[in-house]
Amino acid sequence: MVRAFSLQFDDKSKLEAQLSLNGSPPSRRTTVVRSAVGSVAPVLQPRIRYTVGAPAAQHPQQAPRHYEPQLERLRVDPSLRSQALPAPLLAYTPMGMRSFISAGEGGPAVIFESGLGDGKEIWGNIFNEVSALTRVFAYDRAGYGGSDPSDLPRDGLQVVHELRALLQAEEIKPPYILVGHSLGGTFVKLFARMHPGEVAGVVLVDARHSEFDKRCKQQGVHRLLYQPPQLLFALSSRATRAELAASALTMRQARRAGPFPSIPLIVLSQGKATSNWPERLGKVWNASQRNLAKMSKLGRMRVCEDSGHNIHQERPEMVTTAILSVLAAARYAKAKAKR
């Protein structure tokens, strides 16, 4: 059974969705390069519940004095999951050509950031459902899929810079809801810390805390358990090896960036594999995931008990539910700010 969870706010919540984007976007130039292939399997429709403080009682014949925005009850059509992804497009940026898919209308736009070694298609089980409710965008980083390779460093600062340039080229304006898996989660955390006014919410999908390795070392966890040897990635693509080589720098950048904004945040953490890990490693992981949720006073954590690292593939309905929760909270915040 799919478990529902919610973000709760009362009428005194003080949330602001800040809108800002420095500089004027370059002209948009996109080209269809190929049609999407394949389809994704259907799954159960997630149940979503949102809770808002009860409105004050009023006389039956008395009109309300003030408009009170309510959290939307967002629903998804499970049949959308079996549909093919949109045709990929190409965007021309100062850092080279980037391949992406985009669909839907409305805002805030949901931006997907894939994990190490994965491209945009990895979000196929979620993309179409969310696109029925707002604009969604997934892309290939440099060297992946249909995107040009790059000789520039592949650390977090560079990835964030290139993503912002791509969004500007496609005229996708902030604020954004950022969804990142694994290393992609570190990239979106860095984005939110560097550009807090451009982010309305974040969903982290089994992302690693920037101090996880340090905590493992302090607890005496064997290094091979939290830092696999790079030899395992010798047969990986050039882009994967470059991002892996820069991952330590990316973690340092995440630690040194500014504070995480006070925005809706949901941290999804695997539960199936961690139950079989050595005790000290499991404790460090669980504690670090709780600390991720504490980055924002609006943060929540959800353990996906029957999923491994790839929650977006093993339990995509939980990721969809998290995204819709954050989307509803971001829209509620915007409505409250306009009062």
C-alpha positions as a Python dict, from the first residue, in 0.01 Angstrom:
ca = {
    (1, 'M'): (0, 0, 0),
    (2, 'V'): (128, 344, -87),
    (3, 'R'): (173, 560, 221),
    (4, 'A'): (59, 919, 213),
    (5, 'F'): (237, 1197, 397),
    (6, 'S'): (185, 1568, 424),
    (7, 'L'): (340, 1905, 490),
    (8, 'Q'): (138, 2084, 758),
    (9, 'F'): (102, 2458, 800),
    (10, 'D'): (-117, 2672, 1024),
    (11, 'D'): (-263, 3014, 949),
    (12, 'K'): (37, 3184, 1113),
    (13, 'S'): (292, 3025, 882),
    (14, 'K'): (524, 3288, 739),
    (15, 'L'): (647, 3160, 406),
    (16, 'E'): (777, 3363, 117),
    (17, 'A'): (839, 3249, -238),
    (18, 'Q'): (1107, 3487, -361),
    (19, 'L'): (1122, 3554, -733),
    (20, 'S'): (1445, 3675, -885),
    (21, 'L'): (1667, 3597, -1181),
    (22, 'N'): (1967, 3810, -1256),
    (23, 'G'): (2030, 3908, -1613),
    (24, 'S'): (1813, 3885, -1920),
    (25, 'P'): (1783, 3539, -2079),
    (26, 'P'): (1934, 3479, -2420),
    (27, 'S'): (1709, 3402, -2711),
    (28, 'R'): (1558, 3055, -2714),
    (29, 'R'): (1681, 2812, -2975),
    (30, 'T'): (1561, 2454, -2963),
    (31, 'T'): (1551, 2173, -3215),
    (32, 'V'): (1377, 1835, -3210),
    (33, 'V'): (1648, 1573, -3254),
    (34, 'R'): (1467, 1243, -3210),
    (35, 'S'): (1148, 1092, -3080),
    (36, 'A'): (1123, 926, -2742),
    (37, 'V'): (1124, 550, -2739),
    (38, 'G'): (979, 294, -2504),
    (39, 'S'): (735, 342, -2225),
    (40, 'V'): (720, 299, -1853),
    (41, 'A'): (515, 57, -1651),
    (42, 'P'): (198, 175, -1475),
    (43, 'V'): (183, 175, -1094),
    (44, 'L'): (-73, 258, -832),
    (45, 'Q'): (-189, 615, -799),
    (46, 'P'): (-41, 772, -482),
    (47, 'R'): (-273, 900, -216),
    (48, 'I'): (-199, 1256, -114),
    (49, 'R'): (-327, 1437, 194),
    (50, 'Y'): (-264, 1797, 283),
    (51, 'T'): (-369, 1957, 613),
    (52, 'V'): (-442, 2321, 680),
    (53, 'G'): (-557, 2480, 1006),
    (54, 'A'): (-936, 2483, 1038),
    (55, 'P'): (-1097, 2815, 939),
    (56, 'A'): (-1269, 3021, 1207),
    (57, 'A'): (-1642, 2961, 1250),
    (58, 'Q'): (-1865, 3219, 1079),
    (59, 'H'): (-2231, 3310, 1088),
    (60, 'P'): (-2412, 3130, 803),
    (61, 'Q'): (-2527, 3456, 649),
    (62, 'Q'): (-2203, 3648, 702),
    (63, 'A'): (-1953, 3665, 417),
    (64, 'P'): (-1589, 3598, 509),
    (65, 'R'): (-1391, 3913, 570),
    (66, 'H'): (-1067, 3793, 416),
    (67, 'Y'): (-969, 3540, 154),
    (68, 'E'): (-769, 3258, 309),
    (69, 'P'): (-560, 3059, 60),
    (70, 'Q'): (-585, 2683, 95),
    (71, 'L'): (-340, 2409, 10),
    (72, 'E'): (-438, 2246, -318),
    (73, 'R'): (-548, 1885, -323),
    (74, 'L'): (-332, 1770, -610),
    (75, 'R'): (-414, 1442, -782),
    (76, 'V'): (-237, 1253, -1058),
    (77, 'D'): (-366, 1028, -1333),
    (78, 'P'): (-192, 686, -1306),
    (79, 'S'): (-244, 621, -1676),
    (80, 'L'): (7, 896, -1759),
    (81, 'R'): (292, 680, -1634),
    (82, 'S'): (251, 437, -1924),
    (83, 'Q'): (288, 711, -2185),
    (84, 'A'): (611, 779, -2369),
    (85, 'L'): (828, 1071, -2264),
    (86, 'P'): (825, 1388, -2475),
    (87, 'A'): (1064, 1411, -2768),
    (88, 'P'): (1407, 1534, -2657),
    (89, 'L'): (1514, 1883, -2760),
    (90, 'L'): (1848, 2058, -2790),
    (91, 'A'): (1934, 2392, -2633),
    (92, 'Y'): (2239, 2599, -2722),
    (93, 'T'): (2417, 2751, -2422),
    (94, 'P'): (2754, 2927, -2380),
    (95, 'M'): (2889, 2596, -2242),
    (96, 'G'): (2770, 2385, -2536),
    (97, 'M'): (2461, 2203, -2656),
    (98, 'R'): (2238, 2037, -2395),
    (99, 'S'): (1968, 1775, -2447),
    (100, 'F'): (1649, 1804, -2244),
    (101, 'I'): (1280, 1718, -2223),
    (102, 'S'): (1009, 1955, -2105),
    (103, 'A'): (631, 1940, -2071),
    (104, 'G'): (341, 2089, -1881),
    (105, 'E'): (237, 2441, -1788),
    (106, 'G'): (226, 2649, -1474),
    (107, 'G'): (460, 2696, -1186),
    (108, 'P'): (673, 2663, -997),
    (109, 'A'): (858, 2457, -1256),
    (110, 'V'): (994, 2122, -1135),
    (111, 'I'): (1357, 2066, -1235),
    (112, 'F'): (1501, 1714, -1221),
    (113, 'E'): (1872, 1654, -1154),
    (114, 'S'): (1990, 1296, -1211),
    (115, 'G'): (2245, 1102, -1012),
    (116, 'L'): (2594, 998, -1113),
    (117, 'G'): (2594, 815, -1447),
    (118, 'D'): (2226, 874, -1524),
    (119, 'G'): (2053, 1086, -1785),
    (120, 'K'): (1714, 1253, -1812),
    (121, 'E'): (1524, 934, -1901),
    (122, 'I'): (1579, 800, -1548),
    (123, 'W'): (1281, 1013, -1436),
    (124, 'G'): (1041, 843, -1681),
    (125, 'N'): (827, 688, -1405),
    (126, 'I'): (752, 1033, -1260),
    (127, 'F'): (787, 1292, -1536),
    (128, 'N'): (450, 1263, -1712),
    (129, 'E'): (245, 1254, -1394),
    (130, 'V'): (396, 1573, -1255),
    (131, 'S'): (375, 1746, -1595),
    (132, 'A'): (-5, 1724, -1575),
    (133, 'L'): (7, 1972, -1285),
    (134, 'T'): (297, 2206, -1361),
    (135, 'R'): (588, 2254, -1597),
    (136, 'V'): (862, 1993, -1565),
    (137, 'F'): (1215, 1984, -1703),
    (138, 'A'): (1482, 1712, -1711),
    (139, 'Y'): (1814, 1728, -1892),
    (140, 'D'): (2145, 1557, -1961),
    (141, 'R'): (2449, 1711, -1799),
    (142, 'A'): (2758, 1762, -2012),
    (143, 'G'): (2876, 1437, -2165),
    (144, 'Y'): (2556, 1244, -2096),
    (145, 'G'): (2298, 1137, -2355),
    (146, 'G'): (2261, 1395, -2631),
    (147, 'S'): (2454, 1672, -2454),
    (148, 'D'): (2795, 1792, -2567),
    (149, 'P'): (3095, 1677, -2364),
    (150, 'S'): (3290, 1938, -2173),
    (151, 'D'): (3653, 1997, -2086),
    (152, 'L'): (3550, 2226, -1800),
    (153, 'P'): (3562, 2099, -1440),
    (154, 'R'): (3265, 1886, -1341),
    (155, 'D'): (3234, 2008, -982),
    (156, 'G'): (2912, 2133, -825),
    (157, 'L'): (2967, 2504, -889),
    (158, 'Q'): (3017, 2439, -1260),
    (159, 'V'): (2711, 2213, -1282),
    (160, 'V'): (2491, 2474, -1110),
    (161, 'H'): (2625, 2745, -1340),
    (162, 'E'): (2548, 2538, -1648),
    (163, 'L'): (2199, 2445, -1528),
    (164, 'R'): (2107, 2810, -1466),
    (165, 'A'): (2236, 2902, -1813),
    (166, 'L'): (2024, 2625, -1965),
    (167, 'L'): (1710, 2735, -1780),
    (168, 'Q'): (1766, 3093, -1891),
    (169, 'A'): (1820, 2983, -2251),
    (170, 'E'): (1486, 2801, -2243),
    (171, 'E'): (1315, 3093, -2067),
    (172, 'I'): (1211, 2883, -1768),
    (173, 'K'): (1186, 3142, -1496),
    (174, 'P'): (1222, 3093, -1122),
    (175, 'P'): (1124, 3004, -863),
    (176, 'Y'): (1194, 2632, -913),
    (177, 'I'): (1123, 2312, -727),
    (178, 'L'): (1447, 2115, -749),
    (179, 'V'): (1444, 1734, -736),
    (180, 'G'): (1781, 1560, -710),
    (181, 'H'): (1885, 1196, -677),
    (182, 'S'): (2214, 1088, -517),
    (183, 'L'): (2492, 1320, -642),
    (184, 'G'): (2219, 1519, -816),
    (185, 'G'): (2083, 1590, -469),
    (186, 'T'): (2412, 1754, -375),
    (187, 'F'): (2393, 1968, -689),
    (188, 'V'): (2042, 2092, -605),
    (189, 'K'): (2138, 2161, -242),
    (190, 'L'): (2422, 2374, -371),
    (191, 'F'): (2189, 2550, -615),
    (192, 'A'): (1946, 2634, -332),
    (193, 'R'): (2223, 2765, -107),
    (194, 'M'): (2378, 2978, -381),
    (195, 'H'): (2052, 3113, -525),
    (196, 'P'): (1790, 3094, -247),
    (197, 'G'): (1564, 3349, -416),
    (198, 'E'): (1524, 3119, -716),
    (199, 'V'): (1412, 2807, -529),
    (200, 'A'): (1060, 2745, -392),
    (201, 'G'): (1115, 2390, -268),
    (202, 'V'): (1347, 2087, -278),
    (203, 'V'): (1304, 1708, -287),
    (204, 'L'): (1615, 1500, -211),
    (205, 'V'): (1604, 1138, -327),
    (206, 'D'): (1853, 931, -128),
    (207, 'A'): (2110, 1210, -145),
    (208, 'R'): (2431, 1194, 55),
    (209, 'H'): (2504, 1447, 328),
    (210, 'S'): (2815, 1653, 255),
    (211, 'E'): (2974, 1538, 584),
    (212, 'F'): (2876, 1171, 555),
    (213, 'D'): (3230, 1053, 476),
    (214, 'K'): (3372, 1256, 764),
    (215, 'R'): (3122, 1110, 1011),
    (216, 'C'): (3193, 756, 888),
    (217, 'K'): (3565, 808, 945),
    (218, 'Q'): (3501, 942, 1295),
    (219, 'Q'): (3291, 636, 1378),
    (220, 'G'): (3555, 395, 1251),
    (221, 'V'): (3358, 270, 950),
    (222, 'H'): (3581, 93, 698),
    (223, 'R'): (3657, 326, 408),
    (224, 'L'): (3551, 78, 140),
    (225, 'L'): (3198, 83, 285),
    (226, 'Y'): (3143, 452, 217),
    (227, 'Q'): (3406, 529, -48),
    (228, 'P'): (3409, 264, -322),
    (229, 'P'): (3742, 254, -506),
    (230, 'Q'): (3746, 452, -828),
    (231, 'L'): (3865, 138, -1004),
    (232, 'L'): (3501, 26, -999),
    (233, 'F'): (3421, 317, -1229),
    (234, 'A'): (3706, 255, -1472),
    (235, 'L'): (3467, 133, -1740),
    (236, 'S'): (3222, 418, -1687),
    (237, 'S'): (3177, 705, -1928),
    (238, 'R'): (3414, 998, -1934),
    (239, 'A'): (3146, 1225, -1788),
    (240, 'T'): (3081, 985, -1499),
    (241, 'R'): (3451, 957, -1415),
    (242, 'A'): (3493, 1336, -1429),
    (243, 'E'): (3201, 1397, -1191),
    (244, 'L'): (3325, 1125, -958),
    (245, 'A'): (3675, 1274, -954),
    (246, 'A'): (3526, 1614, -864),
    (247, 'S'): (3281, 1478, -605),
    (248, 'A'): (3504, 1557, -305),
    (249, 'L'): (3534, 1917, -424),
    (250, 'T'): (3157, 1929, -479),
    (251, 'M'): (3100, 1819, -118),
    (252, 'R'): (3336, 2089, 10),
    (253, 'Q'): (3154, 2348, -198),
    (254, 'A'): (2822, 2236, -49),
    (255, 'R'): (2960, 2272, 305),
    (256, 'R'): (3100, 2620, 239),
    (257, 'A'): (2799, 2763, 58),
    (258, 'G'): (2550, 2991, 230),
    (259, 'P'): (2264, 2872, 451),
    (260, 'F'): (1987, 2658, 310),
    (261, 'P'): (1671, 2867, 260),
    (262, 'S'): (1360, 2824, 473),
    (263, 'I'): (1155, 2647, 206),
    (264, 'P'): (952, 2323, 185),
    (265, 'L'): (1196, 2032, 183),
    (266, 'I'): (1133, 1657, 174),
    (267, 'V'): (1416, 1406, 220),
    (268, 'L'): (1347, 1055, 89),
    (269, 'S'): (1582, 791, 226),
    (270, 'Q'): (1620, 423, 138),
    (271, 'G'): (1536, 166, 402),
    (272, 'K'): (1575, -177, 243),
    (273, 'A'): (1952, -178, 205),
    (274, 'T'): (2042, 10, 524),
    (275, 'S'): (1880, -260, 739),
    (276, 'N'): (2155, -497, 621),
    (277, 'W'): (2446, -255, 660),
    (278, 'P'): (2697, -277, 945),
    (279, 'E'): (2547, -110, 1252),
    (280, 'R'): (2779, 190, 1266),
    (281, 'L'): (2740, 264, 895),
    (282, 'G'): (2360, 247, 921),
    (283, 'K'): (2355, 479, 1223),
    (284, 'V'): (2572, 738, 1048),
    (285, 'W'): (2356, 724, 735),
    (286, 'N'): (2026, 760, 921),
    (287, 'A'): (2156, 1045, 1135),
    (288, 'S'): (2291, 1226, 830),
    (289, 'Q'): (1954, 1193, 652),
    (290, 'R'): (1777, 1344, 952),
    (291, 'N'): (2025, 1630, 945),
    (292, 'L'): (1943, 1693, 580),
    (293, 'A'): (1578, 1739, 671),
    (294, 'K'): (1680, 1984, 944),
    (295, 'M'): (1839, 2218, 688),
    (296, 'S'): (1500, 2389, 664),
    (297, 'K'): (1246, 2451, 939),
    (298, 'L'): (994, 2323, 685),
    (299, 'G'): (1192, 2004, 626),
    (300, 'R'): (1048, 1653, 651),
    (301, 'M'): (1208, 1308, 619),
    (302, 'R'): (1047, 991, 488),
    (303, 'V'): (1215, 648, 499),
    (304, 'C'): (1116, 426, 205),
    (305, 'E'): (1135, 96, 388),
    (306, 'D'): (1101, -131, 85),
    (307, 'S'): (1331, 59, -151),
    (308, 'G'): (1700, 71, -220),
    (309, 'H'): (1907, 362, -349),
    (310, 'N'): (1701, 419, -666),
    (311, 'I'): (1375, 520, -501),
    (312, 'H'): (1258, 698, -816),
    (313, 'Q'): (1261, 364, -998),
    (314, 'E'): (1164, 121, -721),
    (315, 'R'): (899, 339, -555),
    (316, 'P'): (827, 621, -801),
    (317, 'E'): (489, 693, -643),
    (318, 'M'): (664, 806, -325),
    (319, 'V'): (876, 1053, -520),
    (320, 'T'): (569, 1181, -704),
    (321, 'T'): (387, 1225, -373),
    (322, 'A'): (680, 1419, -227),
    (323, 'I'): (701, 1647, -532),
    (324, 'L'): (329, 1723, -521),
    (325, 'S'): (348, 1796, -148),
    (326, 'V'): (625, 2048, -203),
    (327, 'L'): (447, 2193, -507),
    (328, 'A'): (127, 2249, -308),
    (329, 'A'): (323, 2405, -20),
    (330, 'A'): (510, 2638, -257),
    (331, 'R'): (184, 2755, -418),
    (332, 'Y'): (29, 2805, -76),
    (333, 'A'): (330, 3016, 30),
    (334, 'K'): (297, 3232, -279),
    (335, 'A'): (-74, 3286, -216),
    (336, 'K'): (-9, 3378, 149),
    (337, 'A'): (262, 3624, 47),
    (338, 'K'): (16, 3807, -180),
    (339, 'R'): (-237, 3868, 97),
}
